[in-house]
Amino acid sequence: MSLNTNMSLDKTSHPGRPGLDEQVPSRYALQIGEIEVVVISDGVLALPTAMLAHNVDPAVRAAWLDDNFLPPDALDWALNVVVVKSGGQTILVDAGLGLDPDLNLPKAGQLIKRLEAAGIDLASVTDVVLTHMHMDHIGGLLVDGVKDRLRPDLRIHLAAAEVKFWEAPDFSHVSMPQGFPDALRSAAKRFMKEYRSHLRPFDEEYEVAPGVVAQRTGGHTPGHCVVRVASGGDRLTFAGDLVFTVGFEHPKWYNGFEHDPEEAARVRVRLLRELAGTSELLVATHLPFPSLGHVAVDGDHFRWVPTFWDY
């Protein structure tokens, strides 16, 4: 199955049209010292619950789902991106799904219209940071008409190891539903063709703007990175796909999209241990919107502590 490249901005963005279909909040703003951060929901991805942990007994996974009042077969995963404003720069961290590549993901791909609803003009984006190149992190940039509205001097930051990985990606250790590997390959190939001249690869760490640092972690993909935001004693980490809802209680359960699940588990434990020690805020792609909270140590695993909404 190949990615549907016939994307149209008209299907994702309707400037001036009232958002009558918006029944839930889709953006959440906060300050990290002098840095502005906005978490924006790109929607949700309906995926099989087996994707949460393919290395455990299905009965154990089913018990966890039942304990958390979650459905047994399919689950809506949140899909979040972040906009960061620092030092006169506007930084988009990840870009959502874009249009559904014929994989029954109709509830995602909301980013463009939700950026507009938040008053964020595509032309104001100076930088993009990609945690990795899975299609639900780059697809928004592939919607027809989006590139024309972006700045010609747009800088796209990602780890050099990620660029290299997608030249010949290894799917031998993943456990994805049928059609996903082909769609992921297709999206990455098209992205590299359209945006190669905008890429600014870094090796291990790069300061994108004052107080905004991208750090390669590996694990989920070889070039996966997180984004650390720090200002005035406040700190926040956008963890991308290193942490899923089940990953606090069971950090060594393998997610189906992890290209190196053993390394991903090691990186996840290391990051959660660090965040529990610093008490800094955590945001992640697939934690329930607005996905903002803290990490606490709970015996031999961790506990997710969502923040109270600040009105």
C-alpha positions as MATLAB code, in Angstrom:
seq = 'MSLNTNMSLDKTSHPGRPGLDEQVPSRYALQIGEIEVVVISDGVLALPTAMLAHNVDPAVRAAWLDDNFLPPDALDWALNVVVVKSGGQTILVDAGLGLDPDLNLPKAGQLIKRLEAAGIDLASVTDVVLTHMHMDHIGGLLVDGVKDRLRPDLRIHLAAAEVKFWEAPDFSHVSMPQGFPDALRSAAKRFMKEYRSHLRPFDEEYEVAPGVVAQRTGGHTPGHCVVRVASGGDRLTFAGDLVFTVGFEHPKWYNGFEHDPEEAARVRVRLLRELAGTSELLVATHLPFPSLGHVAVDGDHFRWVPTFWDY';
ca = [
       0.000    0.000    0.000;
       1.398    3.426   -0.863;
       0.857    6.819    0.694;
      -1.840    8.921   -0.917;
       0.028   11.970   -2.195;
      -3.044   13.727   -3.555;
      -3.263   15.956   -0.515;
      -5.240   19.160   -0.601;
      -5.083   22.081    1.786;
      -8.778   22.679    1.126;
      -9.609   19.469    2.988;
      -7.701   20.436    6.115;
      -8.066   24.196    6.394;
     -11.086   26.465    6.200;
     -10.051   30.006    7.211;
     -12.897   32.084    8.532;
     -15.288   29.193    8.748;
     -16.681   28.657   12.266;
     -15.352   25.551   13.966;
     -18.720   23.943   14.555;
     -17.116   20.497   14.538;
     -14.713   21.413   17.353;
     -16.350   20.047   20.479;
     -13.160   19.678   22.532;
     -10.152   21.942   23.208;
      -7.354   21.575   20.678;
      -4.643   23.919   21.989;
      -3.080   24.621   25.366;
      -0.644   27.484   26.013;
       1.883   27.878   28.807;
       5.009   29.826   29.672;
       8.384   28.269   30.367;
      10.120   31.294   31.815;
      10.247   33.770   28.917;
       9.520   31.113   26.291;
       5.999   30.624   24.931;
       4.841   27.058   24.353;
       1.587   25.925   22.729;
       0.565   22.256   22.610;
      -1.702   21.649   19.614;
      -3.735   18.515   18.949;
      -3.511   17.105   15.444;
      -6.359   14.755   16.373;
      -6.179   11.075   17.250;
      -5.011    7.884   15.565;
      -7.246    4.823   15.848;
      -4.813    1.907   16.271;
      -5.006   -1.698   17.489;
      -4.342   -2.041   21.210;
      -1.777   -4.755   20.425;
       0.478   -1.889   19.321;
       0.873   -0.874   22.977;
       2.893   -3.978   23.824;
       3.713   -6.792   21.439;
       6.232   -8.484   23.759;
       3.806   -9.410   26.548;
       1.092  -12.005   27.012;
      -2.113  -10.678   25.381;
      -3.992  -11.502   28.598;
      -1.636   -9.261   30.584;
      -2.095   -6.453   28.090;
      -5.882   -6.946   28.181;
      -5.857   -6.740   31.961;
      -3.979   -3.426   31.836;
      -6.478   -2.030   29.350;
      -9.389   -3.174   31.498;
      -7.834   -1.668   34.642;
      -7.572    1.653   32.806;
     -11.141    1.523   31.424;
      -9.825    1.315   27.854;
     -11.348   -0.705   25.005;
      -9.811   -4.132   24.339;
      -9.259   -4.031   20.576;
      -8.693   -0.502   19.234;
      -7.666    2.703   20.940;
      -7.580    6.368   19.927;
      -4.007    7.589   20.407;
      -3.541   11.311   20.860;
      -1.370   13.070   18.283;
       0.206   16.267   19.623;
       2.626   18.820   18.211;
       4.220   21.811   19.908;
       4.893   25.398   18.845;
       7.678   27.196   20.701;
       8.435   30.931   20.502;
      11.871   32.047   21.667;
      14.322   34.771   20.667;
      12.169   36.017   17.802;
      11.889   32.519   16.319;
       8.724   30.461   15.919;
       9.514   26.747   16.039;
       7.133   23.977   15.016;
       8.035   20.699   16.692;
       6.688   17.919   14.451;
       3.962   18.414   11.871;
       1.224   15.841   12.370;
      -0.235   13.359    9.895;
      -1.527   15.458    7.001;
      -4.155   13.489    5.090;
      -5.040    9.879    5.863;
      -2.898    7.638    3.616;
      -5.752    5.133    3.140;
      -5.069    3.528    6.535;
      -8.343    4.446    8.258;
      -6.932    7.378   10.243;
      -9.641    9.978    9.549;
      -9.531   11.694   12.957;
      -6.000   13.068   12.552;
      -4.507   15.654   10.194;
      -6.024   18.678   11.929;
      -2.817   20.700   12.403;
      -3.107   23.317    9.654;
      -6.565   24.559   10.591;
      -5.715   24.405   14.294;
      -2.581   26.490   13.796;
      -4.784   29.061   12.095;
      -7.314   28.897   14.935;
      -4.438   29.569   17.356;
      -3.384   32.620   15.338;
      -0.157   31.017   14.091;
       0.540   31.856   10.455;
       2.547   29.255    8.537;
       4.648   32.106    7.149;
       5.728   33.015   10.691;
       7.360   29.604   11.291;
      11.132   30.084   11.127;
      12.164   26.560   12.149;
      10.807   23.035   12.272;
      12.226   20.341   14.544;
      11.368   16.750   13.658;
      11.638   14.236   16.468;
      11.739   11.590   13.729;
      10.386   10.963   10.241;
       7.361    8.736   10.813;
       4.448    9.940    8.699;
       2.441   11.236   11.691;
       5.296   13.678   12.391;
       5.995   14.953    8.866;
       2.695   14.575    6.984;
       1.392   18.066    7.693;
       4.268   19.468    5.642;
       3.193   17.335    2.669;
      -0.337   18.715    2.391;
      -0.731   20.460   -0.972;
      -0.318   24.210   -0.573;
       1.538   24.112    2.748;
       5.061   24.381    1.359;
       4.053   27.416   -0.704;
       2.940   29.176    2.482;
       6.134   28.424    4.401;
       9.142   30.731    4.381;
      11.670   30.064    1.611;
      14.428   30.194    4.252;
      12.679   27.707    6.569;
      15.152   25.565    8.536;
      14.214   21.954    9.334;
      16.282   20.420   12.123;
      16.602   16.680   12.646;
      19.306   14.237   13.623;
      21.711   13.208   10.878;
      21.197    9.592   11.970;
      17.501    9.936   11.095;
      18.277   11.108    7.571;
      20.640    8.182    7.096;
      18.159    5.647    8.521;
      15.433    6.537    6.033;
      17.745    5.996    3.079;
      17.164    2.259    3.709;
      14.872    1.865    6.746;
      14.877   -1.384    8.731;
      11.402   -2.646    9.686;
      12.533   -6.077   10.882;
      11.825   -5.422   14.577;
       8.541   -3.496   14.339;
       5.050   -4.932   14.833;
       2.816   -2.664   12.757;
      -0.566   -3.234   11.136;
      -0.554   -4.121    7.446;
       0.078   -1.171    5.147;
       1.936    0.991    7.655;
       5.526    0.154    6.629;
       4.835    1.015    2.984;
       3.064    4.227    3.962;
       5.919    5.249    6.257;
       8.518    4.608    3.546;
       6.481    6.534    0.979;
       5.990    9.556    3.241;
       9.677    9.717    4.182;
      10.755    9.430    0.549;
       8.429   12.215   -0.556;
       9.443   14.412    2.373;
      13.140   14.086    1.523;
      12.440   14.923   -2.122;
      10.463   18.072   -1.286;
      12.413   19.437    1.701;
      16.017   18.221    1.361;
      17.339   21.743    0.706;
      15.758   22.949    3.977;
      17.327   20.268    6.179;
      19.807   21.244    8.869;
      20.977   17.887   10.289;
      22.789   17.782   13.636;
      24.806   15.005   15.224;
      23.865   14.767   18.918;
      22.570   18.162   20.072;
      21.654   21.529   18.575;
      20.356   24.768   20.107;
      17.603   25.818   17.735;
      16.799   29.041   19.590;
      17.714   30.491   22.993;
      16.726   27.844   25.557;
      15.410   25.411   22.927;
      17.676   22.408   22.365;
      17.111   19.309   20.228;
      18.892   16.192   21.529;
      19.232   12.866   19.733;
      18.154    9.922   21.880;
      17.753    7.079   19.383;
      15.596    4.133   20.357;
      12.253    4.620   18.666;
      14.209    5.305   15.481;
      18.007    5.658   15.290;
      17.748    9.428   14.928;
      14.831   10.052   17.267;
      15.304   13.235   19.270;
      13.632   15.106   22.101;
      13.318   18.879   22.515;
      14.350   20.480   25.816;
      12.973   23.936   26.677;
      14.507   25.911   29.567;
      14.134   29.503   30.735;
      14.191   31.293   34.098;
      14.446   28.080   36.088;
      11.477   26.449   34.301;
      12.013   23.352   32.172;
       9.943   21.248   29.784;
      10.805   18.238   27.628;
       8.887   17.261   24.505;
       9.637   13.542   24.363;
       8.209   12.695   20.956;
       7.516    8.959   20.742;
       9.752    7.811   23.572;
       6.855    7.661   26.041;
       3.367    6.222   25.555;
       0.591    6.008   28.151;
       1.458    2.446   29.105;
       5.160    3.308   29.315;
       5.095    4.718   32.833;
       3.759    1.608   34.517;
       5.418   -0.741   32.027;
       8.416    1.051   30.496;
       9.833   -2.199   29.092;
       6.758   -3.087   27.049;
       7.571   -2.763   23.344;
       5.571   -0.403   21.183;
       4.810   -1.703   17.719;
       6.318    1.330   15.948;
       9.724    1.056   17.628;
      12.422    0.121   15.139;
      14.754   -0.957   17.979;
      12.427   -1.850   20.864;
      15.166   -2.978   23.255;
      17.044    0.301   22.850;
      13.774    2.251   23.016;
      13.001    0.670   26.403;
      16.466    1.572   27.722;
      16.145    5.163   26.499;
      12.616    5.431   27.931;
      13.682    4.272   31.398;
      16.668    6.613   31.363;
      14.543    9.610   30.342;
      11.751    8.898   32.831;
      14.264    8.481   35.629;
      15.832   11.815   34.704;
      12.487   13.635   34.534;
      11.402   12.179   37.873;
      14.609   13.540   39.387;
      14.276   17.047   37.947;
      10.478   17.376   38.324;
      10.371   19.189   34.990;
       7.301   19.140   32.778;
       6.827   16.440   30.166;
       4.876   16.607   26.919;
       4.792   13.720   24.445;
       3.252   13.043   21.067;
       0.862   10.268   22.053;
      -0.085   11.100   25.639;
      -3.695   12.284   26.046;
      -4.030   15.972   25.119;
      -2.696   18.320   26.409;
      -0.214   15.647   27.544;
       1.327   17.960   30.116;
       2.481   16.549   33.437;
       5.247   15.266   35.662;
       6.908   11.896   36.190;
       7.084   10.260   39.620;
       8.905    7.112   40.672;
       6.500    4.424   41.904;
       8.377    1.391   43.206;
      10.201   -0.248   40.328;
       8.315    1.717   37.680;
       6.924    5.224   37.146;
       3.708    7.183   37.519;
       2.267    9.864   35.238;
       0.984   12.926   37.145;
      -1.052   15.186   34.829;
      -0.961   18.887   35.621;
      -4.105   20.731   36.650;
      -5.443   22.809   33.792;
      -4.398   26.456   34.197;
      -7.153   28.793   33.105;
];
